[in-house]
Amino acid sequence: MPDQTGARGAAEVAATASRSAGLKRELRLVDLVLTQVMFIVGAQWVGTAAMLGHEQIVYWLLAMALFYLPQAAVVIFLNRRMPLEGGLYQWARIGFNDGVGFLVAWNLWMFALILLASYGVVIADTFSYVLGPSAHWLTGTKWYDGAVTGCMVAMIILVSLYGLRIGKWIHDAGGLAHLLTFAALLAMPIFAFTHHTVVDPHPFAAAMPRANLLSVNIFSKLALGALTGFEYVAILAGETRDPGKAIGRSVLIATPVIALMFILGTSAVLAATPAGKIDLIAPIPQALTYGLRSFGWAVYIVPVLTMLLLMRHIGNVNLVFAANARLPMVAGWDGLLPGWFTRLHPRYRTPLNSILFVGAVTLVFAALSLVGVGLQEAFQLLDNAAGVLYALCYLVMFALPLVGLRGFARAPLWLRLAAVSGFAVTLLYIVLSVFPIIDVKSWTSFAAKIIVVVVIANLIGAALYRAEKRRQGEREAEVVSAVGA
């Protein structure tokens, strides 16, 4: 017989889960696995890690042992107890309180907006590789980046209105395309060796990292930059078949696949790309172009493989937007935002108003990222702060098994130890992001700007929360007054 603490938590979860009864459960285990691979394996990170040379393998292994595996364990644990639409937002709200939950959702929402705005440039750059070398001049031109970004936002709004019955196929295609792209990337060194086009004859060799502050900084970036994302799919738990089991299983299946993709993919980039010339936005198309340049058929294969990578980017954008549109909806269910956000499309059962609102805001953010130099610098600062906003959500997630989960039985000791490791790495990342050890004009100015952006963003979120709570209190008072009259 379960204890009373666990029973209280289960009752609250059941009450919250009932609010998602009107949603369609479209996502299966295979959809979740492919989505995890698509979302977590950021192609640009194999380029960043390749800049470390042969030390990259040790860095990856350290990041996976101290952060990646603890993250997977905590996500599986929390999702099994709270398989709810809204994911980490609901875990924080139920595990701590409404205020913490709202701020987690706000930080996730702001992070996703900045990510979506920046993805237009990534897609535009990748598409230029599809068009061929003659089209590389397009990258960096505002009209080209703007056109691609505008088409991207319009497409994801339309797909999101139809819901995950279409969106899941885009995610599946993106995941499969990503697997095929990495398979080609891993095969590329074999062909390159036969034609002597490799620049590193031992790309899979491992070297011990140099012990300095720079290596610690790189380690934290690989952990929090590249290896995050298992919790993101859980935002769509209310639209998943048997989410309590399926999401956890998807994490277990995807974990080793993702680890191999990162380590082996980085080695393949090292094999073909000259040191100091790595394209940090599109390192895979560049590596394929270098490695296969001696083959006549490469002129046809590289654009096809790059198109597969482009499919992954499109699927990723669609997932981030879909999840970001759900956060205002679930906050509306809980009375933390106006009920306007909870309106569902009568046929497709998607959050119509929330999708249109998030689409409009995304378009504004994307436009700001493409305009004048001053605003570009401001957006770059916001982009740096976005990593801290996301990391703050991870601090809350790792704190849940340690000091949260009111109404639930205590987490086992092994999980609490894993959460301590994840919490420590996340905190290290935040400190190094705010107080950089890389060369900047003024580290105090840099740190102050990051702190101000993060604090202001959260003050705005707190103000919105307080305003909605105040309106809610006033409505309740009016009802009581009306009943008394």
N, C-alpha and C positions, 0 to 999 in steps of 0.2 A: 504493500500500500504506500503510495507516494506521500512524502511529508507535506505539511500545510504550506510551507514556503514554495515548494515546486508546484503545488496545486494552484496557488494564487497566480504564479507566472503563467501557467498553462491556460487559466481562465482568461487572463488579459490578452494573451495571444489569440485565443479563439474568438474573443469579442472583436479584436482588430481585424482578423482574417475575414470576418463576415462582410466587411465593407467592400471587399474586392470581388464579391459574388457576381457582380454584373460584368466583370471582365471575361474575355475569352482566353482560355488556356491553350495557347498555340505552341509553346516551346517544349520540345522533347529533349531527351538526354543527348542525342547526336547533335542537335542544334546548339545546346549549351557548350559541348566540348569544342565544336568548331568556333563558336563565338569567343570562348576563353582564349584559344590560340590566336584568333584574329586580333582581339583587343590588347592582349598583354604583350605580344611580340612586336614591339615597335621597331620597324626596319631601321630607323636612324640610329638605334643604340648599338647595332653591330659596327657601325662606323665610328661611334664615339669610343667603344671599347677597343677597336682596332688601333686607335691612336696610342694605346698602352703597349703595343708590341706583344712579345711573348709572355708578358706578365698578366695578360688579360684572363687566362684560364684560372689562375689562382684568385684573382679579384672576383671573377664570376662565382667560383666555388664558395668563397667567404660570404659573399652577399646572399647566396642561396641558403647556406647553412644558418646564418644569423638572422635573416629577414624573410626570405622567400618561403621556406618551409614553415616557420612560425606563423606567417600570414595565412598560409593554406590551412593550417590546423585550427587557427582561431576562426576563420571564416566558416569552415565546416561545422565547428562546434556551435557558433552563434546561429547559423542558418537552420540547423536541425531543431533548435529550440524556438526560433522565431522565423519560420519560412513565410515572410510577409512582403507584400508589395511595398516598395520603398527601401528595402534592404537595410543598409547601415543607418539610415535615418530612423527607422522603426526600432532597430536594436538599441540605439542611443536613447530614444524617447522612452521606451519601456524599461531599459536597463538603468537609466539615470532619471531624467524627467523631461517634460515638454520643452523647456528652454534649451537644454543641451541638444535634444533631438533637432529642434528648429535650426540652431546654429550649425550643426553638422550638415543638414540639408542645404543651408545657405552657402556654406563653404564648398560643398560638392557642386552646387549649381553654378556658382561663380567660376570655379575651376573649369567646369565643362564649357561654359560660354567662351572663355578665353581659348580653350583647346579647339573648339569648333571654329572660332575666328581665324586661328593660325593655320588650320588644316587647309584652307583655300590655297595658300601659297605652296604647301606641300604637294597637293594634288596638281596644281599648275606646273610645278617643277618636274614632277614625275611624268606628266603627260607630254612635256617637251621631249623626254627621252623616247617616248612612243613615236613621236613625229620624226625623230632622227636628228643627227648633228646639225643639220641646216636650220633647225627650229630652236636651238638653244638660246638664240638671241632674245627669244620671247620672255625668258625668265627675268624677272625684275622689272618688266614694263608694267605700269599700273593698269593700263586698259586690259591687258591680257589677264593679269591676276584678278582684276575686278570682275571680268566676264566669267571666269571659271568659278570664282567664289559665289557670284550671284546665281549661277546655274546650280551649284552645289546646294545652296540654301533652299532654293525653290524645289529641288528634287526631294530633299529630305522632309520638307513640310508635307509634300504630296504623299509620299510613302507612309509617313507617320499617321496621316489621317486615315489611311486604309488599315493600318495596324500591323501587328506582327505576323498575320497570315501571309503578308507579302514581305514584310521586313525580315522575317526569319530566313527566307530564301536568299536575300541579299547578304545576310550575315553568314549563312552556310557557304555561299559562293565566295565570299571574302576569305573565310577560313580555309576552304579547299585551295583557292588561288594562292594563298600565303604558303601553304604546305608545298604546293608545286613549285613556287618560286624558290623556296629554300632548298628543295630537292635539286633544282637546277644549279643553284648557287654552290651547293656542296659537291656537285658533279663537275663543276667548271674547272677546279684545279687539276683534275685528271686530264682533261683535254689540254689545259694550258701547259702542263708538264711536257706533253708530247711535242708541243711546238715551241718550247723554251720561252714562253711568254710570262712565266711567273717571276715576280720580283723578290719573293721570299721562298726559298726552296724547302724550308721547314716550318710551315705555318702552324702546325699542330704541336710544336714544341712548347714546353712550359718553363717559365723562369720565375724564380722567387721575386716577389715585389720588393722595391726599395721602401724601407721604413721611414717615411717622412709625412709631414702634414698634407702634402699634395696627394699622396697615395690614400690617406684617410678620406680626403674630400672625394676622390674618384670613387672609392668604395661606396660611400654614402649615396652618390649620384646613381651608380649602377643599381643599388638596392631600391631606393625610392623613386628613381626615374624610370628604370626599365622593368622592374619586377613587381610592380603594383598592379592591381586590377581584378583579383579574384572576387572581391566583394561587389564589383560593379554589376555583374549579371544578376545578383540577388535583388537589385532594385526592381527587376521584372518578375519576382517570385510569384506574384498574384496572377501572372499570365503564363505560368509554367505548370506542366503536369507533374503532380507529386513533387513539389519543390523541396520538401524537407529531405528527400533522398536524392533527387536528380541533381540538384546543384552541388551537393557534396561529392557525388560520384563524378561529376564533370571536372571538379577540381583535382580529384585523385588521378583521373585519366590524363588530364592536360598537363599536370605538373612535370613529369619526366620529359614529355615531348617538348615543352617550352624550354626547359633547361638545355636540352641538346641543341635546339634551334639557335639559341643565343651563343653557346660556346663554339659549336662547329661553324655557325654562320660567320662569326667574328674571324675565325681562323681562315675561312675561305676569302674574306675581304682582304686579309693580310697577304694572302698568296698572290693576289692580282693587282692590288692598288699600290702605287709608289708612296713611300712615306712622305707625309706632308702635303699630299694632294687629295686626301679623302674628302669626298663631298658629304658633309654631315647631314644634309637634307635628304639626299637620295643616294646612299652609299652602295646599295645593291645593284641598281642599274649601271652605275659607274663601274663596279667591279666586274660585272658581266661584260660590259663593253671592252674593258681592258683585257680581261682574260681570254675572250673569244675573238679578239680583233684579227687574228691570223687565219681564221676560218671564213671562207667565202659565204657559207650559209649563215654565219652569225648575224649578217645584216638583216636577215629575216627573223631569226630566233630571238635576238635581244629585244626588239620591239614587242614581240608576243609575250615574253616573260615580264617585261615592264608593264604591259597591259594587265597581267595577272596581279602585279603589285598594286596597280592603280585600283583594281577591283577590291583589294583589301582595304585601301584607304577609304573608298566609298562606303564599304560595309561598316568600317569603324566609325565614320562620321554619322551614319544612320543609327548605329547603336547608341552612341553618345547622346545624340539628339533625342532619341526615343526615351532613354532613361531620364534625361534632363526634363522632359515634358511631364514625366510621371511624378517628379518630386513636388511641384506645386499642387498636383491633384491629391496626393496622399496627405500633404499638410492641410489641405482644405477639408479632407475627411475628418481630421482631428481637430478642426476648429482653429487652426493656427494661421490660416489664410482664408480670404473670402470664399464662400461656397461656389462662386462663379467658376473657379478653377476645376470644380469636380464634375462639371457637365460633360456627359458622355455622348458621342455621336449615336443617334438612334439606331443606326444599322451596324456600324463597325465596332461600336462599344470602345471607342478610343477617346481620350480626354480632349475634346475638340477645342475648347477655349484655351486650355493650357498649351496645346500645340501651337496655336496661332500666336499666342503671346510670346512663347519662347522663340518661335521663328522670327518674329519682328525684332526682338532684342538681339538675337544672334546676327541678324542682318546689319543692325546698327554697329555692333562690336566689330564685325568683319569689315565694314566700311571704314571705321576709325583706324583699323590696323593698316589700311592701304593709303591713307592720306598723308599730308605734309610731314616734314621731318620732325617738327616738335611733337606732334601727336604720335608719330612712330616711336620716338624715344619714350614717351609716356606709356605707350602700349607695351613696349619691351620691358619696362619696369613692372607693369602689371603682369606680364607673362612670367617674369621671375618670381613675383609674389604668388602666382597661382600654384607653384609647386609647394610653397609653404602652406597655403590654404588647404590643399589636398592632404599634406602631411599632418595638419592639425586634426583632420578627420581620422587619420590612422592612429594618432595618439589616443583618441577617444575609443576607437575599436579595440586597441590592445589593452586599454584600461578596464574595459568591461569585464573580462574574466578575473581581474585583480580586485577591483573595488566597486564594480557596478553589479548588474544583474539582480536588482532588488526584486523579490518575489520568486526567485529561482534558487535551486540548490547550488551550492558552491562548486566552482569549476575544479577539476582534478589538479593535483600538484604539477604534473608534467605539463599541462596546458598553461598553468600560471607561469612556469619557468619559460616556456616558449613565448608567452606574451611579454614577459620582462625583456627578453632578447629583442623582440620586435619593437617594443616601446623605446628601448635604448638606442637602437639604430635610427628610428624615426626622429628622436630628439636630437641625435647627432647631425642628421641631415638638416634639420631646421636651423640649428646653431651655425653650421657651415654655410647655409644659404644666406643667412642674415649677416654673418660676419665672415666674408669670403677670404680664403687664403690664396686666391688667384690675384693676378695683377689688375688693380682698378685704380682710377685716378685718386680717389679718396675712399678708403674703406669705411670711415666714419659716416661720410655722406651716403655711400651705398647702403650701409646698414640702416641708417635713419630713414631713408626712403622706403626700404622694404618694410620696416616696422610700421611706418605711418600708413602705408597702403593696406597692410594686413589688419591693423587696428581699426582703421576707418571702415574697411569692408565689414568687419565684425560688429562695429558700432551701428552701422546701417542695418545689419541683420537683427541686432538686438532691439533697435528702435521699431522695426517692422513687427517684431514679435510682441513687444509691449503695446503697440498701437492696436494690434488685432485682439490681444487679450482685453484691452480697455474697452474696445467696441463690443466684445463678447459679454463683458460684465454689464455694460450699459443695456444691451438687449435683454439680458436676464433680469435686470432690475425693472425694465419696462414690463416684462411679462408678469413678474411678481406683483407690480403695482396694478396692472390691469386685472389680475385675478382678485386682488384685494378689493378693488373698486366694485 
